[in-house]
């Protein structure tokens, strides 16, 4: 008998969750390692996610350990993980060496089940250029953008934005948590924003600024979770707005017309599947002109604290944080034995 979820018209009512009491046997899921930390700029956020997941799995009486990843050296991490003798890895690693497919490849080489998307889907989702090409090929609307290569830019220090006008959004191609992101109102100010973004990546996106309501849609086991609206007190949802208490208001479920909610869910699930994502993801979208969704990116390892956006959406669907974490482990084993 599965845990009932609230029927919000999004298909969740039929989602089959294991009951918490089935986790009572510590041997049921073997030894679970929560991989957290990492060497990226998102290390601090990752440690918070990992700690929250670890505590929830302990509450479920699972045999769980915390594994702090401190380097992006492949051989050192392979040796560290192998020494833990875990049967399953819960990935709470954000940013590089977490969401870019590298840790997934290590776990596959060790034949260890792990939560979330596979190596290829993770790598593509992390790359905003590659993922947007796939979104467009599936008929999904994305912002107009131009890509700058650091080596080319440093030689000539010039670029020409032809397709759109200010304001611009400047961001690293493969980075998360809005690190290195700027909104630029005048073309003459682009250089500073571009150089900031280049300090985090070898490639930079200059894209059109899309005004509108910012929303995010969680996907869990190919089911759409309730839409979350994000209302930052600052101009946009930057690093401070994401992680400093009181800087952002979240409305879940978002107060939107049923048709818009349906369209957002369809778009998010289509993007999730187009990239080949698995288990869960969080799809960030701008709702332009009240009814025109524009997709920004797919996060394959979204935040996992009790107040993070995916858990907020799950809670609105009647899925507790521990249940969410347990479900992802279940899916990890299903993927490993498919």
C-alpha positions in Angstrom: 0.0 0.0 0.0 1.6 3.3 -1.1 1.6 6.6 0.7 -1.3 8.7 -0.5 -0.6 12.0 -2.1 -2.8 15.0 -2.6 -4.5 15.0 -6.0 -3.7 18.4 -7.6 -4.4 17.3 -11.1 -0.8 16.5 -11.8 -0.8 12.7 -11.7 0.7 12.4 -8.2 -2.2 10.5 -6.8 -1.0 7.3 -8.5 2.6 7.6 -7.4 3.6 4.5 -5.5 5.8 5.3 -2.5 7.2 2.8 -0.1 5.8 3.1 3.4 8.3 4.4 5.9 7.9 1.3 8.1 9.3 -0.8 5.2 12.6 0.8 6.0 12.7 -0.6 9.5 15.1 -3.4 8.4 18.6 -1.7 8.2 19.6 -4.4 5.7 16.8 -3.6 3.4 18.7 -1.0 1.4 22.2 -2.0 2.5 24.7 0.7 3.4 23.9 4.1 2.1 26.6 6.8 1.7 25.4 10.5 1.5 28.0 12.1 -0.7 28.3 15.8 0.0 30.6 18.8 0.0 32.8 18.7 -3.1 35.4 21.2 -4.2 33.1 23.5 -6.2 31.9 27.0 -5.3 28.7 25.3 -4.1 30.4 23.2 -1.4 28.7 25.1 1.5 25.3 24.5 0.1 26.1 20.9 -0.6 27.1 20.3 3.0 23.8 21.6 4.2 21.9 19.4 1.7 23.9 16.4 2.7 23.4 16.9 6.4 19.7 17.2 6.0 19.5 14.0 3.9 21.8 12.1 6.3 19.5 13.1 9.3 16.4 12.1 7.4 17.8 8.7 6.5 18.9 8.1 10.1 15.3 8.8 11.1 14.2 6.0 8.7 16.6 3.7 10.5 18.7 3.1 7.5 22.4 2.1 7.7 23.8 5.5 6.5 27.1 7.3 6.6 28.2 10.8 5.6 30.9 11.0 3.0 32.6 14.4 2.6 34.1 14.9 -0.9 36.9 17.4 -0.6 38.6 17.2 -4.0 37.8 16.7 -7.6 40.6 14.2 -8.1 39.1 11.1 -9.7 41.5 8.5 -8.3 41.4 9.9 -4.8 37.6 10.0 -4.8 37.4 6.5 -6.2 39.7 5.3 -3.4 37.7 7.1 -0.8 34.3 5.8 -1.9 35.5 2.3 -2.4 36.9 2.3 1.2 33.4 3.1 2.6 32.0 -0.2 1.2 28.6 1.4 0.4 25.8 -0.2 -1.6 24.1 3.0 -2.6 25.2 6.7 -2.9 22.8 9.5 -2.2 24.2 12.4 -4.2 23.9 15.7 -2.5 26.8 17.2 -4.5 25.9 20.4 -6.2 27.9 22.1 -9.0 31.0 20.6 -10.6 32.0 17.1 -9.7 28.4 16.5 -8.6 26.1 17.5 -11.4 28.5 17.2 -14.3 28.6 13.4 -14.6 32.1 12.8 -13.1 31.0 11.4 -9.8 28.3 9.3 -11.6 31.0 7.7 -13.8 33.1 6.8 -10.7 30.1 5.2 -9.0 29.3 3.3 -12.2 32.8 2.0 -12.4 32.5 0.7 -8.8 29.1 -0.8 -9.6 27.5 1.3 -6.8 23.8 2.4 -7.2 23.3 6.1 -6.9 20.4 8.6 -6.9 19.5 10.9 -9.7 20.4 11.1 -13.4 23.1 9.2 -15.2 26.5 10.5 -16.2 25.5 11.7 -19.7 22.2 13.4 -18.7 24.0 15.1 -15.8 26.8 16.4 -18.1 24.3 17.7 -20.7 22.1 19.4 -18.1 25.0 21.1 -16.4 26.0 22.6 -19.8 23.6 25.4 -20.5 24.6 25.5 -24.2 24.2 21.8 -24.9 21.0 21.5 -22.9 19.3 24.5 -24.6 20.1 23.0 -28.0 18.2 19.9 -27.0 15.4 21.9 -25.5 15.0 23.8 -28.8 15.1 20.5 -30.8 12.1 19.4 -28.7 10.2 22.6 -29.4 10.8 24.2 -26.0 11.2 28.0 -25.8 14.5 29.3 -24.5 16.1 32.8 -24.2 18.1 34.1 -27.2 21.8 33.9 -26.3 25.3 34.2 -27.6 28.3 32.1 -26.3 31.7 33.6 -25.6 34.9 31.4 -25.4 37.4 32.7 -22.9 40.5 32.1 -25.1 38.9 33.9 -28.0 37.6 36.7 -25.9 40.9 37.3 -24.2 42.7 37.6 -27.5 40.3 40.2 -29.0 38.3 41.3 -26.0 35.4 42.0 -28.3 31.9 40.6 -28.9 28.8 41.7 -30.8 25.4 41.0 -29.4 23.2 41.0 -32.6 20.1 39.1 -31.7 18.8 41.2 -28.8 19.2 44.4 -26.8 19.8 45.3 -23.2 19.2 44.4 -20.5 21.4 41.3 -20.7 21.9 38.3 -18.4 25.5 37.1 -18.2 26.4 33.8 -16.6 28.9 31.0 -16.7 27.9 28.1 -19.0 28.4 25.3 -16.5 27.8 26.6 -13.0 24.9 26.6 -10.5 23.4 28.6 -7.7 23.6 31.8 -9.8 27.3 32.0 -9.1 28.9 34.5 -11.5 25.6 35.7 -12.8 24.9 39.4 -13.6 22.1 41.5 -15.1 23.5 44.3 -17.3 21.4 47.2 -18.3 23.8 48.9 -20.7 26.0 47.2 -23.4 28.9 49.4 -22.2 28.8 47.5 -18.9 29.1 44.1 -20.4 32.8 43.7 -20.1 32.8 43.7 -16.3 30.0 41.1 -16.2 31.7 38.9 -18.8 35.0 39.0 -16.9 33.3 38.0 -13.7 31.6 35.1 -15.4 34.9 34.0 -16.9 36.4 33.8 -13.5 34.2 30.7 -13.0 34.1 29.1 -16.4 35.8 28.9 -19.8 32.6 29.7 -21.6 30.1 32.5 -20.9 26.4 33.0 -22.0 25.1 36.4 -22.8 21.3 36.1 -23.1 18.3 38.3 -23.4 16.7 39.3 -20.1 13.2 37.7 -19.9 10.9 39.6 -17.6 8.1 37.8 -15.8 7.2 35.5 -12.9 9.9 33.2 -11.9 8.7 29.6 -11.2 10.3 26.2 -10.7 8.8 22.8 -11.3 10.0 19.7 -9.6 9.9 16.3 -11.2 9.9 13.1 -9.2 9.8 9.7 -10.8 8.4 11.3 -14.0 5.6 12.9 -12.1 5.1 16.7 -11.9 5.2 18.3 -8.4 3.2 21.4 -7.6 4.6 24.6 -9.1 6.7 26.9 -6.8 6.7 30.6 -7.5 9.9 32.5 -6.5 9.6 36.1 -5.5 13.0 37.5 -4.6 13.2 40.9 -2.7 16.1 41.7 -5.0 15.9 42.2 -8.8 16.6 38.5 -9.5 17.1 35.2 -7.7 20.8 35.4 -7.1 23.0 33.5 -4.6 22.1 35.8 -1.7 18.4 35.6 -2.5 18.6 31.8 -2.6 20.5 31.2 0.6 20.0 34.1 2.9 16.9 33.8 5.1 14.1 36.3 4.4 15.5 37.4 1.0 12.9 35.5 -1.0 9.2 34.6 -0.7 8.1 31.2 -2.0 4.5 30.4 -3.0 3.6 26.8 -3.3 1.5 25.8 -5.0 1.8 28.9 -7.1 -1.3 30.9 -7.6 -1.7 30.4 -11.4 -4.6 29.4 -13.7 -5.0 25.7 -14.1 -4.1 25.8 -17.8 -0.8 27.6 -17.0 0.0 25.1 -14.3 -0.7 22.3 -16.8 1.5 23.9 -19.5 4.3 24.5 -17.0 4.2 20.9 -15.9 4.2 19.6 -19.5 7.1 21.8 -20.4 9.1 20.7 -17.3 8.5 17.0 -17.8 9.4 17.3 -21.5 12.6 19.0 -20.6 13.4 16.4 -18.0 12.8 13.6 -20.4 14.6 15.3 -23.3 17.8 15.4 -21.4 17.4 11.8 -20.2 17.1 12.7 -16.5 16.1 10.2 -14.0 14.7 10.1 -10.4 14.2 13.8 -9.8 15.0 17.2 -11.2 14.0 20.8 -10.8 13.2 22.8 -13.9 13.6 26.6 -13.7 11.2 28.7 -15.9 10.3 32.3 -16.5 6.6 32.9 -17.1 6.8 35.8 -19.6 3.7 38.0 -20.4 1.6 36.0 -17.9 1.3 32.9 -20.1 4.5 32.3 -22.1 6.9 29.9 -20.3 10.5 30.2 -21.2 12.8 27.5 -19.9 16.1 28.5 -18.3 17.7 25.2 -17.1 17.2 21.8 -15.5 18.9 21.0 -12.2 19.7 17.4 -11.8 20.7 17.6 -8.1 18.6 20.4 -6.6 18.9 21.6 -3.1 18.0 19.0 -0.4 17.4 20.8 2.8 13.9 20.7 4.3 13.3 24.2 3.0 14.8 23.8 -0.5 12.5 24.1 -3.5 12.1 20.5 -4.5 11.3 19.4 -1.0 8.8 22.3 -0.7 7.0 21.1 -3.8 7.0 17.5 -2.6 5.6 18.6 0.8 2.8 20.5 -1.0 2.0 17.2 -2.7 1.8 15.4 0.7 5.3 13.9 0.5 7.5 14.3 3.6 11.2 15.0 3.4 12.2 11.6 4.6 9.8 9.9 2.2 11.3 11.9 -0.6 14.8 10.8 0.3 13.7 7.2 0.7 11.9 7.2 -2.7 15.1 8.4 -4.4 17.1 5.6 -2.9 14.4 3.1 -4.1 14.7 4.6 -7.6 18.5 4.4 -7.5 18.3 0.6 -6.9 15.6 0.2 -9.6 17.9 2.1 -12.1 20.9 0.0 -11.1 19.0 -3.3 -11.7 17.1 -2.3 -14.8 
